[in-house]
Amino acid sequence: MGKNMPPILFDSEDKCCGCSACYSICPVRAITMKENDAGFKYPVIDAEKCINCGSCVKVCAFQRDLKEEKTKSNNSNKIIDKAEIYGVKSKNANVLEASSSGGMFTELTDLFLKSGNAVISCIYNSENYSLEYKLYTDKSDRDKARGSKYIQAEMQDIFNKGANWLRENPEKNIIFFGTGCQTSGFQKFSEMKKISDRILFIDLICNGVPSPGLWRDYVNYLENKHNGKAGNVSFKDKRDGWMKPTVYLMMDDNEISIKPYSDWFYGEYSLRKSCFQCPYTKINRNTDITIGDFWGIDKRIPEFYNPKGVSLVIVHSEKGKKIFDQLKSHIDYIKSDEKTCLQPRLISSAAGNSDNDNFWKDYKKKGVSYCVRKYKRKSNISLFLKIKIKLRSILMKLKIIKS
């Protein structure tokens, strides 16, 4: 390979999840993350700087995992013996109220922070309308990080910041929260940096990541429409209960509905191309713990249901089991199983719809305001009922339940 012929990181956009591991591992900073016309960032190599060390190709966990998943048998979703599945609710009513579901994020971070360890997770930046990864060691930042966020996060240089913090704090550890692809990227990076044993990897049950550029344009559209300045955002306010989330943006002390944007997310219009072939939409994962909403628990384990939410927790590793055991005095929990916990993103990737290409064409040519008018949820059916219908169809195909 010649000096001016850098490695090919991906041959199509659906082969890159934007985790930034290649950017972070490059020893000469030859890679930058550049936004495409849909508002998603992809790595670009400067051929003049590249020394062809191959680290960027080696660290790409997404393509490795994608290849491995495609070669597995049809039995790849069967639960492994060491995994443990739970429904979880925080015993603290305030934590439960402030959380997207059952408060597992808060309980896990409390455990780490009280020992002087660090947390890496996403915090919304209302100044530039972006979701950004941050390393922090105090509860004030942690509280800002609570809640669901339907925007792909800006990774920036968070992987290297985590590695540097561990070097500066040799007796401490980090807990990392991210989507399956982000977590896998940081795992591979950490292995190459030989620091993975000091990190607890928590991945989220993810419906897909929407475009950061689209979100910025949508916020600008709302500011122009309402002649105001946008502030904080809530994608899952539980005032009407966990199953009926309210979505809004604060603007000059007023709540502005962001339902059109929410519709694009749940309708799978605004997702990154890699989300439609995600290798992490399964029960068995290589992280320490997986967390998410325990949808359907009101029907499957009604005695444990709480209208403020219940977290689904899947413990994969010995490290994860040790941490979960330390939490048991702070949470209410119930043992579950594979069939009881199943939901769409534990079975398959987002499927998209027939209007995906049209949505992006319209967005690029006609703008956000046109998409707000054209692309709406096509029925008044609730999100939770949609999930139940889709899940039932999947379970019937898998012959887990009868018609």
C-alpha positions in Angstrom: 0.0 0.0 0.0 1.5 3.3 -1.1 2.0 6.4 1.1 -0.9 8.2 -0.6 -3.3 5.3 -0.7 -4.9 5.1 2.8 -7.1 2.1 3.9 -10.7 2.0 2.8 -12.7 2.2 6.0 -16.1 1.3 4.4 -17.4 0.8 0.9 -21.0 2.0 1.6 -22.6 4.2 4.2 -24.5 1.3 5.8 -21.2 -0.3 6.7 -20.2 2.6 9.1 -22.1 3.3 12.4 -20.1 6.5 13.2 -18.7 5.3 16.5 -15.5 7.2 15.9 -13.2 4.4 17.1 -11.1 4.7 13.9 -10.8 8.5 14.4 -9.8 8.0 18.1 -7.2 5.2 17.5 -5.3 7.0 14.7 -1.8 7.8 16.0 -1.2 10.8 13.6 -4.7 12.3 13.6 -5.2 11.6 9.9 -8.9 10.9 10.3 -11.7 13.5 10.7 -15.4 12.9 11.2 -17.3 14.8 8.5 -21.1 15.3 8.2 -22.8 14.1 5.0 -25.9 15.8 3.4 -28.2 13.8 5.7 -26.5 15.1 8.8 -24.6 12.0 9.9 -20.8 11.9 10.4 -18.4 9.5 8.7 -14.7 9.2 9.0 -12.5 10.6 6.2 -8.7 9.9 5.9 -6.2 12.6 5.0 -3.9 10.7 2.6 -1.0 13.1 3.2 -1.1 12.4 7.0 -1.8 8.6 6.9 1.1 6.3 7.7 -0.8 3.2 6.7 -0.4 1.6 10.2 -3.8 -0.2 9.8 -5.0 0.6 13.3 -8.2 2.2 11.9 -9.2 -1.0 10.1 -8.3 -3.2 13.1 -10.4 -1.2 15.5 -13.6 -1.3 13.4 -15.8 -3.5 15.6 -19.0 -2.8 13.6 -17.9 -4.4 10.4 -16.4 -7.3 12.4 -19.7 -7.8 14.2 -21.7 -7.4 11.1 -19.8 -10.1 9.3 -19.9 -12.4 12.3 -23.7 -11.9 12.7 -24.4 -12.7 9.0 -22.5 -16.0 9.2 -24.3 -17.3 12.3 -27.0 -19.9 12.3 -30.7 -19.2 12.8 -30.2 -20.2 16.5 -28.1 -17.1 17.2 -30.8 -15.5 19.4 -31.0 -18.3 21.9 -30.1 -17.2 25.4 -26.7 -18.3 26.7 -26.5 -20.0 30.0 -24.6 -17.2 31.8 -27.0 -14.4 30.9 -29.5 -13.3 33.6 -32.7 -11.3 32.8 -34.5 -9.1 35.2 -37.2 -6.5 35.6 -35.9 -3.7 37.8 -37.4 -0.7 39.6 -35.5 1.8 41.8 -36.8 1.8 45.4 -36.3 5.6 45.4 -39.5 7.2 44.2 -37.7 10.4 43.1 -35.3 8.4 41.0 -38.2 6.4 39.4 -40.0 9.7 38.6 -36.9 11.3 37.0 -36.0 8.3 34.9 -37.1 7.1 31.4 -38.1 3.7 32.8 -37.1 2.0 36.0 -34.1 4.1 37.1 -31.4 1.5 36.4 -29.1 4.2 34.9 -29.2 6.3 38.0 -28.7 3.3 40.3 -25.6 2.1 38.3 -24.1 5.5 38.2 -24.7 6.2 41.9 -22.7 3.0 42.6 -19.8 4.2 40.6 -19.7 7.9 41.5 -19.8 7.3 45.3 -16.5 5.4 44.9 -14.8 8.2 43.0 -15.1 6.5 39.6 -16.1 8.2 36.4 -19.1 7.9 34.1 -19.1 8.3 30.3 -22.6 9.0 28.8 -24.5 11.5 26.7 -25.6 15.0 27.8 -27.8 17.3 25.7 -26.2 20.6 24.9 -29.0 23.1 24.5 -26.6 25.8 23.3 -25.8 24.1 20.0 -28.7 21.5 19.9 -26.4 18.5 20.0 -26.1 15.4 22.1 -22.6 15.0 23.3 -20.6 12.4 25.1 -19.0 13.6 28.4 -16.8 12.0 31.1 -17.9 13.2 34.6 -17.5 12.4 38.2 -20.3 14.2 39.9 -24.1 13.7 40.2 -25.0 17.1 38.8 -23.8 16.1 35.4 -25.3 12.6 35.8 -28.7 14.2 36.5 -28.4 16.1 33.2 -27.6 12.8 31.5 -30.9 11.1 32.6 -33.6 10.5 30.1 -34.0 9.1 26.6 -32.4 11.1 23.8 -33.4 10.4 20.1 -30.4 11.9 18.4 -27.1 10.3 17.4 -24.5 11.5 19.9 -21.4 13.4 19.0 -18.5 11.2 20.1 -15.9 13.9 19.7 -12.7 12.5 21.4 -14.4 10.7 24.3 -12.6 7.4 23.8 -9.2 9.1 24.3 -10.5 11.2 27.2 -11.6 8.0 28.9 -8.2 6.3 28.3 -6.4 9.4 29.6 -8.5 9.6 32.7 -7.8 6.0 33.6 -4.0 6.6 33.2 -4.3 9.7 35.5 -6.4 7.7 38.0 -4.8 4.3 38.2 -7.0 3.1 41.1 -10.3 4.1 39.5 -12.7 2.7 36.9 -15.2 3.9 34.3 -18.7 2.9 33.5 -19.7 3.5 29.9 -23.2 3.8 28.5 -24.0 3.7 24.8 -25.8 2.1 21.9 -24.6 -1.3 20.8 -22.4 0.0 18.1 -20.9 2.8 20.3 -20.2 0.4 23.1 -18.6 -2.2 20.8 -16.4 0.5 19.3 -15.2 1.6 22.7 -14.6 -2.0 23.7 -12.4 -2.7 20.8 -10.5 0.6 21.3 -10.1 -0.2 25.0 -8.7 -3.7 24.2 -6.1 -2.2 21.8 -5.2 0.4 24.5 -5.2 -2.4 27.2 -7.6 -0.7 29.5 -10.8 -2.7 29.0 -10.5 -4.5 32.3 -11.2 -1.2 34.1 -14.4 -0.3 32.2 -17.9 -1.6 32.8 -19.6 -1.6 29.4 -23.4 -1.0 29.4 -25.3 -1.0 26.1 -28.8 0.2 25.5 -31.7 -1.4 23.7 -31.8 0.9 20.8 -34.4 1.6 18.2 -31.8 3.3 15.9 -30.0 6.7 15.8 -31.6 9.7 14.1 -29.6 12.3 12.3 -28.0 15.1 14.4 -28.1 17.4 11.4 -31.8 16.8 10.9 -32.4 17.6 14.6 -30.6 20.9 14.4 -32.6 21.9 11.3 -35.8 20.9 13.1 -34.9 23.1 16.1 -34.1 26.0 13.9 -37.4 25.6 12.1 -39.2 25.7 15.5 -37.3 28.8 16.6 -38.2 30.6 13.4 -41.8 29.5 13.7 -42.2 30.5 17.3 -39.7 33.4 17.2 -37.9 32.1 20.3 -34.8 30.5 21.6 -34.8 26.7 22.1 -33.7 25.2 25.4 -33.8 21.7 27.0 -35.7 18.9 25.4 -37.6 15.9 26.7 -38.2 12.8 24.6 -40.0 10.8 27.3 -41.8 12.9 29.9 -43.9 10.5 32.1 -46.6 13.0 33.3 -49.2 10.8 31.7 -47.4 7.6 32.6 -44.6 5.6 31.2 -46.5 4.2 28.3 -47.8 7.6 27.1 -44.7 9.7 26.9 -44.9 13.5 26.2 -42.3 14.9 23.9 -41.5 18.6 24.0 -38.8 21.3 23.6 -38.6 24.2 26.0 -38.6 27.6 24.3 -38.7 30.8 26.4 -40.4 29.0 29.3 -43.0 27.5 27.0 -43.3 23.8 26.0 -43.3 23.3 22.3 -44.4 19.9 21.0 -41.8 18.0 18.9 -44.2 15.2 17.9 -43.3 15.5 14.1 -39.7 14.7 15.0 -40.8 11.9 17.3 -42.9 10.5 14.5 -39.9 10.4 12.1 -38.0 8.5 14.8 -40.6 5.9 15.5 -41.6 5.7 11.9 -37.9 4.9 11.2 -37.5 7.7 8.6 -34.6 9.5 10.3 -32.3 6.6 11.2 -28.7 6.1 10.1 -28.4 3.5 7.2 -26.3 1.2 9.4 -29.3 0.9 11.8 -31.1 -1.3 9.2 -28.5 -4.0 9.5 -27.6 -3.6 13.1 -25.7 -6.7 14.5 -26.5 -5.8 18.1 -30.3 -6.3 18.0 -30.3 -9.6 19.9 -30.4 -10.8 23.5 -26.9 -12.2 23.6 -24.4 -9.4 23.6 -20.7 -9.0 24.4 -21.2 -6.2 26.9 -21.4 -6.5 30.7 -25.0 -5.4 31.0 -27.8 -4.4 28.6 -30.6 -2.0 29.8 -33.8 -0.6 28.3 -37.5 -0.4 28.8 -39.3 -3.6 29.8 -42.2 -3.1 27.4 -45.0 -5.6 27.9 -44.3 -6.3 31.6 -47.8 -5.1 32.5 -49.2 -8.1 30.7 -46.5 -10.7 31.2 -45.5 -9.9 34.9 -48.4 -7.7 36.0 -47.6 -8.0 39.7 -44.3 -6.2 39.1 -45.7 -3.5 36.8 -45.4 0.2 37.8 -47.0 3.0 35.7 -43.8 5.0 36.2 -41.7 2.4 34.4 -39.7 -0.8 34.7 -36.2 -1.3 33.4 -35.2 -4.4 31.5 -31.8 -5.6 32.6 -29.8 -8.4 30.9 -26.6 -9.3 32.7 -24.0 -10.9 30.4 -20.7 -11.2 32.2 -19.2 -12.0 35.6 -18.2 -8.4 36.0 -21.8 -7.4 35.3 -23.2 -9.9 37.8 -20.9 -8.6 40.5 -22.2 -5.0 40.0 -25.8 -6.1 39.8 -25.4 -8.0 43.1 -24.1 -4.7 44.7 -27.3 -2.9 43.6 -29.8 -5.4 45.0 -30.4 -3.5 48.2 -31.3 -0.3 46.2 -33.7 -1.9 43.7 -36.8 -4.0 43.4 -36.1 -6.8 40.9 -37.7 -9.9 39.5 -36.1 -12.7 37.5 -37.4 -13.0 34.0 -36.6 -15.1 30.9 -36.1 -14.9 27.2 -39.7 -15.3 26.1 -41.0 -12.8 28.7 -38.6 -10.0 27.9 -38.7 -10.2 24.1 -39.3 -7.0 22.1 -38.5 -6.0 18.5 -35.0 -4.6 19.0 -34.0 -7.8 20.8 -34.9 -9.8 17.7 -34.1 -7.8 14.6 -32.9 -4.5 13.2 -35.2 -1.6 12.3 -36.9 -2.4 9.1 -37.6 1.1 7.7 -40.5 1.7 5.3 -41.2 2.3 1.7 -41.0 6.1 2.2 -37.4 6.2 3.6 -35.8 7.3 0.3 -38.5 9.8 -0.4 -38.2 11.3 3.1 -34.5 12.0 2.6 -35.0 13.3 -0.9 -37.7 15.7 0.3 -35.6 16.8 3.3 -32.6 17.7 1.1 -34.6 19.4 -1.6 -37.6 20.9 0.2 -36.5 21.2 3.8 -37.8 20.4 7.3 -41.0 22.4 7.0 -42.2 20.3 4.1 -41.3 17.0 5.9 -43.3 18.3 9.0 -46.4 18.6 6.8 -45.9 15.4 4.8 -44.5 12.8 7.1 -46.8 12.2 10.0 -47.8 9.1 11.9 -50.5 7.5 9.8 -52.8 6.5 12.6 -53.7 7.5 16.2 -52.7 4.1 17.5 -50.4 4.4 20.5 -46.7 3.7 20.3 -47.0 1.0 22.9 -49.8 -0.7 21.1 -47.7 -0.6 17.9 -44.9 -2.3 19.7 -47.2 -5.0 21.0 -48.6 -5.7 17.6 -45.2 -5.8 15.9 -43.8 -8.0 18.7 -46.8 -10.4 18.6 -46.2 -10.9 14.8 -42.5 -11.6 15.4 -43.2 -14.1 18.2 -45.7 -15.9 16.0 -43.2 -16.2 13.2 -40.7 -17.6 15.7 -43.4 -20.0 17.0 -42.9 -18.7 20.5 -46.6 -18.0 20.8 -49.7 -19.3 18.9 -52.0 -17.2 16.8 
